[in-house]
Amino acid sequence: GLREEYFRRNRAVDEDRKIEYKAAVKIQSWFRGCRVRAYLRYLNKMVIFIQKWWRGYRSRRYFSKLVETAYFIMKMNFYNEMAVRIQKRWRGYYVRKYIHNYYALKKYLEAISVNNEIVRSELQDYKEMKENEEKRKYLEKKEKEEKYQARKMHYLLSTEQIAGIYNSPFRKSPDPMELLLRKSKPLSHRQQQTKSPFDYELYDWPTCKRPPTFSTAQPLPPTGRQKPQGPFRDTTEVLRQRYKPLEPTLRVAASINSPPEKAREEMKREEWRNHIHDNEFLPFSSYHKNQKYDPSIHRSGKYGQETYGIKHFREVQPKKWVADK
Amino acid sequence: NSGVMSLLRPLLLDVIPTIQQTAALALGRLANYNGDLAEAVVKGDILPQLVCSLSEQNRFYKKAAAFVLRAVGKHSPQLAQAIVQCGALEMLVICLEDFDPGVKEAASWALGYIARHNSELSQAVVDAGAVPLLVLCIQEPEIALKRIAASTLSDISKHSPELAQTVVDAGAIAHLAQMILNPDAKLKRQVLSALSQIAKHSVDLAELVVEAEIFPVVLTCLKDSDEYVKKNGATLIREIAKHTPELSQFIVNAGGVAAVIDCIGSCRGTVRLPGIMMLGYVAAHSENLSMAVIVSKGIPPLCACLIEEHEDHIKAAAAWALGQVGRHTPAHARAVAVANVLPTLLAIYMDTRSSEDLQMKATLKNILQKCTYLPALEPLLHDAPPNIMKHIVGQFSKMLPHDSKARRLFVTTGGLKKVQEIKAEPGSLLQEYINTINNCYPEEVVR
């Protein structure tokens, strides 16, 4: 009857219960798994979104820095180029005017040639003058000798009656020696003045009295390096500063491979190893005060930086304030 | 030798003064003749006797004694040292204060011969207080005394800067400078030699000499008829010019270079040597100065010296001077090359008979490294030895790539053929130069 039907149905249900239970569990677990997976997927997407945004932000900062440095390098290169052009011109001018002045050198060499000509001509004149003096001295000496001879041989003069040796009747005019004899006084042996060694005749000659003066036409152009006009520092000072020898501290002077250096290196490496990250912890807020905010390119406004969002956050309309009125 | 010393010794102490004088004169003449006799005089202990009674004697005895001292002192330093040791220097200085110029002359001559040997003896002479008296002697009117005093000052100051400074401190330079104008040739020789010995030691002394305003008057000495005056004048200018570029500049401005060049042209033989060296020193200081030497027509006389002279040291000096002139820039090297002197230098360099010094000085390296005048380099290609060939070919390799006319000329004169004949080790500098030259020409021409 009813009881067996009830018992049979319960038993049938009980026999399937385990299977149905397991099936239900399976379905539920699958569904929960789907839900969790969906949730994880959602989380993942959100995280990716956040990371994307953050990474974009960091790289935009980095990129703006990169652009800034590239721009700076470009500007510096340009400035260097221009500086090179200026220096090129200046150095050419300076060298050509002050260090190796071609035209001044040329003028100097021409002046030297002119001067040399003057010196050579004066020396030539001096030489000729000296030769003339020598000749004159020689002639005077000969003349003096002849006069002395004539004085000694005064007795050879011709008298009225007897013609002397030099006055032969066959000659048209008397011999020059005869004339000399007539002019000369007889020599007396008593006072023979020894030639005193003090009167050396040549002291009176012109080469002693007026030595050649070599008066050059104009003084030679200056050959020393002219100082350039302007407030330039003294070259010696500049060079001293530039080439000041290094005065290293004791630590720097010790070689790189010395044991204290090696120990120091070792210590440094160990400390670096122990750090998690390299950003040093700066204790006080005053250390962070100098950090400038790097605006992203989006935030820079058309006419400069957009101040809303950075300098002020809400609109302020002082005209509408009531308190002051 | 026959015991004459022992005979003459007691005669020196004779009562009659004439005998003393004649004995002293005889000793002096004996010692003058030979060094051994002078040694015998010293060994015979005659010097102390001579010296001891000198201050009371008359002037003839003093002259004769000074003559003996001079004759003994001139042979060797040891004899001079012996003279110094027996206290003769004080006596000689006392003689220098005498009134008679003959005595002063003999005394200063003796001092000069003693001081000539080495610096210790000169120092002894200076320590005896001779220098101020010598400077007074120079101012005396007698020419012979001036000559001897000037030569003594020159002998004293030639050894060291301190001695020269002592002479300068006694005020010698002003008086010596005044005497340059004196017409006597021998005096001028000594005066110029004294000034050059003073000036040679250091820059300050040379500047002191220059400040005595010897330029441009000294240039007249270079035109004197006496050879040795010219030589000493050139020596003086050389000693002044060699110290600094400023002094050389001063000499060039005063026209000294022209005078020295004329002097070289007019002399022959060793007299030329100081003039040649002076040009070398002036040219060595800077390129402006060597250009000044070239402009004053200095190169032709130097070439003439190189060709005509037979002595090795003069040729070496001329070669060195030409090297100094030509080594600064291509313009200088060109001026030297145009004078056609490079083949002569090469011939001297390769001549096996010339001495080592000459060969060294005649190296053309300095001039060749700057020479860009190709027509002068061509004849050298044919005869040069390998180490000079390197430089010549190097110069060609630098010049030919840029100058087309020179390239054509090089081929037509057979230079390219000669370059091909040179065998060089591969990888050496010479081979690189040859390759550079070959690259300038198309292939058919090279073959």
HADDOCK unambig.tbl for C-alpha pairs under 7 A between the chains (distance, minus, plus):
assign (segid A and resid 109 and name CA) (segid B and resid 292 and name CA) 6.04 0.50 0.50
assign (segid A and resid 109 and name CA) (segid B and resid 295 and name CA) 6.94 0.50 0.50
assign (segid A and resid 112 and name CA) (segid B and resid 253 and name CA) 6.72 0.50 0.50
assign (segid A and resid 113 and name CA) (segid B and resid 295 and name CA) 6.73 0.50 0.50
assign (segid A and resid 113 and name CA) (segid B and resid 296 and name CA) 6.06 0.50 0.50
assign (segid A and resid 115 and name CA) (segid B and resid 255 and name CA) 6.17 0.50 0.50
assign (segid A and resid 116 and name CA) (segid B and resid 255 and name CA) 5.17 0.50 0.50
assign (segid A and resid 116 and name CA) (segid B and resid 258 and name CA) 5.49 0.50 0.50
assign (segid A and resid 116 and name CA) (segid B and resid 296 and name CA) 6.99 0.50 0.50
assign (segid A and resid 119 and name CA) (segid B and resid 255 and name CA) 6.07 0.50 0.50
assign (segid A and resid 120 and name CA) (segid B and resid 258 and name CA) 6.77 0.50 0.50
assign (segid A and resid 120 and name CA) (segid B and resid 259 and name CA) 6.55 0.50 0.50
assign (segid A and resid 123 and name CA) (segid B and resid 220 and name CA) 6.25 0.50 0.50
assign (segid A and resid 123 and name CA) (segid B and resid 223 and name CA) 6.79 0.50 0.50
assign (segid A and resid 127 and name CA) (segid B and resid 223 and name CA) 6.35 0.50 0.50
assign (segid A and resid 208 and name CA) (segid B and resid 181 and name CA) 6.21 0.50 0.50
assign (segid A and resid 208 and name CA) (segid B and resid 182 and name CA) 6.72 0.50 0.50
assign (segid A and resid 208 and name CA) (segid B and resid 183 and name CA) 6.99 0.50 0.50
